[in-house]
Amino acid sequence: MVLLKGFIRKGTTKIYIVILTGLLITIITLFSIINYYNNKCNEIFKDSSEMFVISTKEFYNNLNKNKKYTNLREVLVFKPNYSSKVFGIQCEQIRDAQTGFITDNFDECDQDSSVKWIDLLFDNYNSYVVVVNDSDLLGNQVIIGIHKELYEEEENYKDLIGKEVSFYFNDELIEFKIKGFSNERFPKIYISSKKYDKLFKKNNVYGYLVTPKYFFDTDEIYLNTLDNIDYAKTNTHYEGDSNNYFNFFYDMVNYLTFASYIIIIIFIIVIIVVTKNSIMDETEIIKVERLLGYNLNQIRKHLSTKIITLNFITIILSSVGSILINILINLSEIKLIIINFNLLLKIYGGLLLVTSFLCIFYGVKIGKKPNNYLINRK
């Protein structure tokens, strides 16, 4: 205990504590702000996104148990009948895979059609239409949900109300009569609940809509690698100023993450230097301990205790310091979590892990360098 008090009171030890505490507070504050902007990104993304999943087997329970998603709904999956001329086909450029020449589909597309089939698809690169039920519809009535930009231009679709339109379901062609159009963030069509239930009983594919919670972790790529998943796609549409806010938050996450990595590298270097120098500073104490009869294991134990105590003091001071800084930052528009236990556990756990490794490493070196650390006893 006397040796430990002497170590803590040393000027160099106090300097080490100040340096390590300052770096830890910087790291904790940076990651706290990163978490804040991450959460802001996720909030906007969640309000602006939807994921469509198509599976050959029942996948409801898997999605329902996944904490990355919310608002899970079962839906039907239709495919367009492009031969039905009620909606037009989008004109597009087509590049020949062998020659590289660009052609077009002007012979097939309809430039005069106000609403095109592509406006009904969840994803422009796949021919899938999301189908949900509406208890107010009767028989084969259908409401076409299209994006706000088209919906606001009433003249684009008014002449289509009352016309027949057909879709493929399980390779079966089904006809509907258009009752109207609705404003949707993402395209979908509504059919009567009775018709929906009838089709659902003989459905041979499983369709689901979910709301992803996390922009940086939607699992979309992973889902598409599963054998029973035919399709998994996240569609995002930001409205108003959401896009500008999202871009700002996203950029802040990138900048602060880069800065935090630099600080972590500096911190690791400092930890190595501090641990090495602390042990080197104890050379004279080691000689005295050897004269008093302590063996190498006891000396290593004493050194490890001193280094770990140094770390715990740093942990306590940096915790208090980071809490105070978070409280001060919260006086602004940025609202941080005052005590983020998961974050502190990761940072302090990494600190103790690195320190423990260094204590073992330098502890072994003590026994290998008697001229530097020990007095040979005859």
C-alpha positions in Angstrom: 0.0 0.0 0.0 2.9 2.4 0.8 4.5 1.6 -2.5 1.2 2.2 -4.3 0.7 5.6 -2.6 4.2 6.6 -3.5 3.6 5.6 -7.2 0.4 7.7 -7.3 2.0 10.7 -5.8 4.8 10.8 -8.3 4.8 13.8 -10.6 5.2 11.6 -13.7 2.2 9.5 -12.7 0.0 12.6 -12.3 1.1 13.7 -15.8 0.2 10.3 -17.2 -3.2 10.5 -15.5 -3.9 13.9 -17.0 -2.9 12.9 -20.5 -4.9 9.6 -20.5 -7.9 11.3 -18.9 -7.9 14.0 -21.5 -7.7 11.5 -24.4 -10.4 9.3 -22.9 -12.8 12.2 -22.4 -12.2 13.2 -26.0 -12.9 9.7 -27.3 -16.0 9.3 -25.2 -17.4 12.7 -26.2 -16.7 12.0 -29.9 -18.5 8.7 -29.8 -21.4 10.2 -27.8 -21.8 12.8 -30.6 -21.4 10.1 -33.3 -24.2 8.1 -31.6 -26.4 11.2 -31.5 -26.0 11.9 -35.2 -26.4 8.1 -36.0 -29.7 8.2 -34.1 -30.8 11.3 -36.1 -29.9 9.5 -39.4 -31.9 6.4 -38.2 -34.9 8.5 -37.2 -35.1 10.2 -40.6 -34.4 6.9 -42.4 -37.0 5.0 -40.4 -39.7 7.7 -41.3 -38.7 7.6 -45.0 -38.1 4.0 -45.7 -39.8 0.7 -46.3 -38.4 -2.8 -47.1 -40.2 -5.3 -49.4 -39.3 -8.9 -48.8 -40.4 -11.8 -51.0 -39.8 -15.4 -49.8 -40.6 -18.9 -51.1 -41.2 -20.0 -47.5 -42.9 -18.5 -44.5 -40.6 -15.9 -43.2 -42.8 -13.9 -40.9 -41.4 -15.1 -37.6 -37.8 -14.5 -38.7 -38.6 -10.9 -39.5 -40.8 -10.4 -36.5 -37.9 -11.5 -34.2 -35.4 -9.3 -35.9 -34.8 -6.1 -33.8 -33.7 -4.3 -36.9 -37.3 -4.0 -38.2 -40.6 -2.8 -37.1 -44.2 -2.4 -38.4 -44.2 -5.9 -40.1 -47.1 -6.5 -42.5 -48.0 -9.5 -44.7 -48.8 -8.5 -48.3 -49.6 -10.1 -51.6 -47.3 -9.9 -54.6 -48.5 -9.1 -58.1 -46.7 -8.7 -61.4 -47.8 -6.3 -64.2 -49.5 -7.5 -67.3 -47.7 -5.3 -69.7 -50.0 -6.2 -72.5 -52.7 -4.3 -70.7 -52.5 -0.9 -72.3 -54.2 1.0 -69.5 -50.8 2.0 -68.2 -47.9 2.9 -70.5 -44.4 1.4 -70.7 -41.5 3.6 -69.7 -39.3 4.7 -72.6 -35.7 3.8 -71.8 -32.3 3.3 -73.3 -31.1 -0.3 -73.6 -27.4 -1.2 -74.0 -26.6 -4.4 -75.9 -24.5 -6.6 -73.6 -22.4 -8.0 -76.5 -21.9 -5.0 -78.8 -22.2 -2.2 -76.2 -24.5 -0.3 -78.6 -27.3 1.7 -77.1 -30.8 1.1 -78.5 -34.2 2.0 -77.3 -37.7 0.6 -76.7 -39.6 3.3 -78.5 -41.6 0.8 -80.5 -43.0 -0.6 -77.3 -43.0 2.4 -74.9 -45.9 4.8 -74.6 -44.8 8.4 -74.4 -48.3 9.7 -74.2 -49.5 7.6 -71.3 -50.0 9.7 -68.1 -49.3 6.9 -65.7 -46.8 4.1 -66.5 -46.4 0.6 -65.2 -43.1 1.6 -63.6 -45.0 4.0 -61.4 -46.7 1.0 -59.7 -43.5 -1.0 -59.1 -41.8 -1.0 -55.6 -38.5 -1.0 -57.4 -37.8 0.1 -60.9 -35.4 -2.8 -61.5 -37.9 -5.6 -60.6 -41.5 -6.2 -61.7 -43.0 -6.5 -58.2 -46.2 -4.8 -57.1 -47.1 -4.6 -53.4 -50.7 -5.6 -52.8 -52.6 -4.7 -49.5 -56.3 -5.0 -48.5 -58.9 -2.3 -48.1 -62.2 -3.1 -46.3 -64.0 -0.3 -48.2 -63.4 -1.8 -51.6 -65.9 -4.3 -53.1 -65.5 -7.1 -55.7 -62.7 -6.5 -58.1 -62.2 -2.8 -57.3 -58.7 -1.6 -57.0 -57.1 1.6 -55.8 -53.7 2.5 -57.4 -51.3 4.0 -54.9 -48.8 6.2 -56.6 -46.2 8.7 -55.6 -47.1 12.1 -54.4 -45.7 13.9 -57.5 -48.0 12.0 -59.8 -50.9 12.1 -57.4 -50.9 15.8 -57.1 -51.3 16.2 -60.9 -54.9 15.0 -61.1 -55.1 15.3 -64.8 -52.5 12.5 -65.1 -54.9 9.8 -63.9 -58.5 11.1 -63.9 -59.2 9.6 -67.3 -58.1 6.1 -66.1 -60.7 5.8 -63.4 -63.2 3.0 -64.3 -60.9 1.3 -66.7 -59.9 -2.4 -66.5 -56.4 -3.4 -65.5 -54.9 -6.8 -65.1 -52.1 -8.4 -63.0 -50.4 -11.7 -62.7 -50.8 -13.6 -59.5 -49.3 -17.1 -59.2 -49.0 -17.0 -63.1 -52.8 -16.4 -63.1 -54.2 -13.4 -64.8 -56.6 -11.4 -62.6 -58.6 -8.4 -63.8 -59.6 -5.4 -61.7 -61.5 -2.1 -62.2 -59.8 1.1 -61.2 -61.8 2.9 -58.6 -59.3 5.6 -57.9 -55.8 6.6 -57.0 -54.2 7.4 -53.7 -51.1 9.3 -52.5 -48.4 7.0 -51.3 -44.8 7.4 -50.3 -44.1 4.1 -52.1 -46.3 2.5 -54.8 -48.8 -0.1 -53.8 -52.3 -1.2 -54.8 -55.3 -1.8 -52.7 -57.9 -4.6 -53.3 -61.0 -5.6 -51.3 -60.4 -7.5 -48.1 -62.6 -10.4 -49.4 -60.6 -10.7 -52.6 -57.4 -10.4 -50.6 -58.3 -13.2 -48.3 -59.3 -15.5 -51.2 -56.0 -14.9 -53.0 -54.0 -15.2 -49.8 -55.2 -18.8 -49.2 -53.8 -20.0 -52.5 -50.7 -17.8 -52.4 -47.4 -19.7 -53.3 -45.1 -16.8 -52.4 -44.8 -14.8 -49.2 -44.6 -11.0 -49.3 -43.8 -8.7 -46.4 -43.4 -5.0 -45.8 -41.2 -3.9 -42.9 -39.8 -0.6 -41.7 -36.0 -0.8 -41.2 -34.8 1.0 -38.1 -31.1 1.5 -38.9 -29.7 3.1 -41.9 -26.2 1.6 -41.4 -27.6 -1.9 -40.8 -30.6 -3.0 -42.9 -29.4 -6.5 -43.6 -30.7 -6.1 -47.1 -27.6 -7.7 -48.7 -27.7 -10.6 -46.2 -31.3 -11.4 -46.8 -30.7 -11.6 -50.6 -28.1 -14.3 -49.9 -30.6 -16.6 -48.3 -31.9 -19.5 -50.4 -35.6 -18.9 -49.6 -35.5 -15.2 -50.2 -36.3 -14.1 -53.8 -36.2 -10.4 -53.2 -35.3 -7.9 -50.5 -35.2 -4.3 -51.3 -35.2 -1.1 -49.2 -36.9 1.9 -50.8 -36.2 5.4 -49.3 -37.8 8.7 -50.2 -37.1 11.8 -48.2 -39.7 14.6 -48.2 -39.2 18.3 -47.5 -36.0 19.1 -45.7 -35.4 15.6 -44.6 -32.9 14.9 -47.3 -30.8 18.0 -46.4 -30.9 17.1 -42.7 -30.0 13.5 -43.4 -27.0 14.4 -45.6 -25.8 16.8 -42.8 -26.1 14.1 -40.1 -24.5 11.5 -42.4 -21.5 13.7 -43.1 -21.0 14.5 -39.5 -20.9 10.8 -38.6 -18.2 10.3 -41.3 -16.1 13.2 -40.2 -16.3 12.5 -36.5 -15.7 8.8 -37.0 -12.5 9.6 -38.9 -11.4 11.9 -36.1 -12.2 9.4 -33.4 -10.0 6.7 -35.2 -7.1 9.2 -35.2 -7.6 9.9 -31.5 -7.8 6.1 -30.7 -4.5 5.5 -32.5 -2.9 8.3 -30.6 -4.4 6.9 -27.4 -3.0 3.4 -28.0 0.4 4.8 -28.7 0.2 6.8 -25.5 -0.9 3.8 -23.5 2.1 1.8 -24.7 4.5 4.6 -23.9 2.9 5.3 -20.5 3.0 1.7 -19.5 6.6 1.2 -20.6 7.7 4.5 -18.9 5.9 3.7 -15.7 7.7 0.4 -15.5 11.0 2.0 -16.4 10.4 4.6 -13.7 10.1 1.9 -11.1 13.6 0.6 -11.7 15.0 1.8 -8.4 11.9 0.5 -6.6 12.4 -2.9 -8.2 16.0 -3.0 -6.9 14.9 -2.2 -3.4 12.2 -4.9 -3.6 14.7 -7.5 -4.7 17.0 -6.5 -1.8 14.0 -7.0 0.5 13.6 -10.5 -0.8 10.7 -10.2 -3.2 10.7 -12.7 -6.1 10.0 -11.9 -9.7 6.4 -12.9 -9.6 5.8 -10.6 -6.6 7.5 -7.7 -8.4 5.4 -8.3 -11.5 2.3 -8.3 -9.4 3.2 -5.0 -7.7 3.9 -3.4 -11.1 0.6 -4.7 -12.6 -1.3 -3.4 -9.5 0.2 0.1 -10.0 -0.6 0.2 -13.7 -4.2 -1.1 -13.2 -4.7 1.4 -10.4 -3.4 4.2 -12.8 -6.1 3.0 -15.3 -8.9 2.9 -12.7 -8.1 6.4 -11.6 -8.1 7.5 -15.2 -11.4 5.7 -15.7 -13.1 7.4 -12.8 -11.8 10.9 -13.7 -12.7 10.5 -17.4 -16.2 9.2 -16.5 -16.9 12.2 -14.3 -15.4 14.6 -16.9 -17.4 13.1 -19.8 -20.6 13.3 -17.8 -20.0 17.0 -17.1 -19.2 17.7 -20.8 -22.3 15.8 -21.9 -24.4 17.9 -19.5 -22.9 21.1 -20.9 -23.4 20.0 -24.5 -27.0 19.2 -23.7 -27.6 22.8 -23.0 -27.5 23.3 -26.7 -29.7 21.7 -29.4 -27.7 18.5 -29.3 -29.0 16.0 -26.7 -26.5 13.3 -25.8 -27.0 10.3 -23.5 -25.5 11.5 -20.2 -24.2 8.0 -19.3 -24.0 5.6 -22.2 -23.1 2.4 -20.4 -22.6 0.3 -23.6 -20.2 2.9 -24.9 -18.2 3.2 -21.6 -18.1 -0.6 -21.3 -16.5 -0.9 -24.8 -14.0 1.9 -24.3 -12.9 0.9 -20.8 -13.0 -2.8 -21.6 -10.6 -2.1 -24.5 -8.4 0.0 -22.2 -8.1 -2.7 -19.6 -7.5 -5.4 -22.2 -4.6 -3.5 -23.8 -3.2 -2.6 -20.4 -3.4 -6.2 -19.2 -1.5 -7.4 -22.3 1.2 -4.7 -21.8 1.6 -5.6 -18.1 2.1 -9.3 -19.1 4.5 -8.3 -21.9 6.7 -6.0 -19.9 6.4 -8.2 -16.8 8.0 -11.0 -18.8 10.8 -8.7 -20.0 11.7 -7.9 -16.4 12.9 -11.4 -15.8 15.0 -11.3 -19.0 16.9 -8.1 -18.3 18.7 -8.4 -14.9 21.2 -5.7 -15.7 18.4 -3.1 -16.2 15.9 -4.1 -13.6 17.5 -6.4 -11.0 20.4 -6.8 -8.7 22.2 -10.1 -9.1 22.3 -11.8 -5.8 25.2 -14.1 -5.2 
